[in-house]
Amino acid sequence: MMENKPLKKLQFVEEFGIYFEAQQMPRMAGRILGWLLVCTPPQQSADELMDTLQASRGTISTMTRMLLQLGFIEKISQPGERRDYFRLRPHVWQVLMAARMVEITRLRQMAERGLGLMDEGATVQERERLEEMRILYQFFETEMPHLLQRYEEEIKNAGQTPRMKEDIP
């Protein structure tokens, strides 16, 4: 039960839930992710999630299905067991960062389309809103791949495992 879990881990789980709620995600989805970040073993059954997080089977089912669809977690089985387990998807944070790159490109493209829709006589002030957006996202679109490459090099040099290229959509 929840009270048997170390208090600091449960506080972390709650903080993760609150963070995800602030990102327009269900708090329980964040709590599940938070627990999967700190739990031992790293894979948990639905029953274990229900017990630890004091949530109903329906809530755990709905939230794990959503997290599966969003690519945060994966479902695995254990040899000789009939139940499924959930764990964080390998390299999940790098995969999510790559997805952000797609969003950045899309926002830059939308700014460019908006600029193309402006009347020829549009003033600098009228164009400024879209120009600022275009410049910002163009900057991140250009610089983010360099940051990700540098990150991978640092991880590799530290002897850790960098993301797997095949994990990135």
N, C-alpha and C positions, 0 to 999 in steps of 0.2 A: 504494500500500500504506500501511498504518497508519504506518510510520516516516517517510513523506514528509509527513505532515500536521503542522502546527505543534503542538508538544508541549502548549502551554497549552490549545489547543482540545480535544485528546484528553483532557487531565486534566479539563476541564469536562464532556466527554461521560461520563467515568467517574463523576464526582460526580453527574451527573444520573441515571445508572443506579442508583447506590447510593441516592439519594433515593427513586426510584420503587420500588426493592426494599423500602425501609422502609415504603412505603405499600401493601404487599401486591401490588405489580405485578411482572411479570418485569423483571429488571435490563436485559435486552436492549431491552425496550420503552422504558425510560428512556434508554438509550444512543441509540436511534434518534431519539427526540425531542430529546435534547441535541444530536445532530449536525445535525438539521434546523433548530435554532435558530441555529447558527453557521456553517453551510456556505455556500459560494459555488460555484455558483448555489444559490438557495434550494430548488430542486427537485432530487431525486436519484433515479436509477434503482435498481432492486433490485441490479444489479451494482455500482453505486457504493457502496451501503450495505454490501454484502458485502465489498468491498475495504477500505473505510475501517474498518469495525467488525470485520473478520476473523471473519465469521460465515458459516454455511452458507446456501445458498439456502432450504432448508426453514425455518430459524430466521427469516430475514428475511421470508419469505412468511407464516409464522404470526404474527409480531409486527406486521407492517404490517396484516394482516387484522384483528387485534385492535384496533390503534390506529384503523383506519378505522371499525370498529363502535362504538368509544367516542367517536368524534367529534374526536379529536385531530388527525388528518391527513386529507388528501384525495388521491385519485389523479387525475392529470391526464395528458394526452397533449400532445405537441409536434407541430406541423404537419410532415408529411413523415417522421415517425419512427414506427416500429412498436411501440416499447416504451413502457411507462407510467412515470410518475415520481410521486414522493410529495413532498408539502410540507405544512407546517403549515396547518391549516385557518384561513382568515382569522378574526380576532377570537376565536381559540380560548380564550384565557384568560377573556374576558368571558362566553363561552358556558358555560364550565365553572363560573364563579361563579354564573351563573343556575341551573345544575343543582344547585349546592349549596343554593340558596335553596329548591328543591323538597324537598331532604332536610331542611332546617331546619324547614319547615312540617310535614313528615311526623312528625318527632320530637316537635314540640310537640303534634300531634294524638294521638300515641301516649301521651304523658304525660297528656293530658286523659282519654283512654279509661281509662288505668290508675287515675286518680283516681276516675273514675266507678265502677270496680269495687270500690273500698275499702268495707269495711263502715261503716255509719253510726257505729258506736262506735269507729272507728279513732282512735288518739291522734295528736297533733301530730307526734310522732316517727315514727310509721308513715307519715303522709302526706308528711313532709318530703322523702323521697327523690324522690318524683314531683313535688312542688311545686317543688323546686329545678330539676329538669329542665324543667318547664313554663315557669317564669319565665325561665330562661336562653334557651331557644329562642324564646320569645315576644319577648324583647328583641331577639335577632338578626333575627327575622322582621320586626319593626317597623323596626329601624335600618338593616339592610343595604340596602334599596332607596334610602334617603337617601344612603348612602355611594356606591353605584353611580351615582346621579344626579350627585353631586358630582364623582366621578371623570370621568364623561363631560363635564361642564362644564369641568373643568380641562384635559382633553385637547383639547376643542374650542377653548378659549381659547389654548392653546399652539400651535394650528394643526395639530394632529395629527388623525388620523381616528378618531372614536369608533366603538364597535361598531355594527353594523348591526342594527336591530331584527329584521329577517327572519332573522338568523343564530341567534336565540335560540329554542329549542324551546318 
